Amino acid sequence: MYNEEFDPQWDDHFEKLPKDLQIRIWKKIKRILEGLPTRHLEHGVPYFVEEFGRQYRICYKSFEETKVIRFYFVGKHKDYEKWIGIRK
């Protein structure tokens, strides 16, 4: 099991979402921390992405040496594309 950390900008994304989605996100985060199989965003990009619902994404990094998962972004697919475009 991993410990969680959140990027300072996480709250900016998370607080924009409706309360019912925030609850679903916390459930998904718990599953990620317990070892949910992950996939890389794309080759050469150090983030993992987890989808929930039809339009939402969570982006994070796993730090194996410290057993920490750091969450960076949560939001709609369209916003996620903008967010990741800045980081490439």
Secondary structure, DSSP 4 states (H G I P E B T S, - for coil): --EEEE-TTHHHHHTTS-HHHHHHHHHHHHHHHTT---EESSTT---EEEEETTTEEEEEEEETTTTEEEEEEEEEHHHHHHHHHHH-
